Amino acid sequence: MASSVLRRFMKFSSSRNTSTRSFSLVTSQIGNHTAKWMQDTSKKSPMELINEVPPIKVEGRIVACEGDTNPALGHPIEFICLDLAEPAVCKYCGLRYVQDHHH
């Protein structure tokens, strides 16, 4: 069953002209969304706000970032290795973590 659906999809995809795709509508929407953030200079961008949060010190070598203490507001768990000297950054929320060496 699944293989027949896949074959039909592949036949449908190959029959369409996929070499000429137009992303003009998507590009304009992205441009408008970005422009909204750039217009009001009194407000900080999300990246500026997250960069104001100091790196979080942890004792272990591995940290599990969930983005928030409330699972409904967070993101999928990302396990981050802290072996490097510079702070490690969560790919979902941008929080920075550093290993606390207290010798």
C-alpha positions, 0 to 999 in steps of 0.5 A: 500500500505505502509503496503504491502511494509512493510510486503515484507521488513520484509519478505525479512529481516527475510529471510536473515542471519543477525546474521553474518554481516561483518563491516571489510570494514567500520572499515578499512575506519574509521581507515584510516580516523582517521589515516590521522588526527593522522599522521600530528602532525603539524595540529590540529584535529577538536576537538582541534580547536573547544576547542580553541573557548572560551565559548560564553556568552549569557544573556538568559537561552536558546540559539539556536545554528545553527553552523554558521550565514550562514544556508548553512554552519551550522547544524539543530537548537539545543536549549540548556538550560543553567541552569547548571554552566558549559558551555553547548556544542552543540551536532552538532558543539561543540560550548560551551555556558554559561549564562552571569550572570551580577547582 
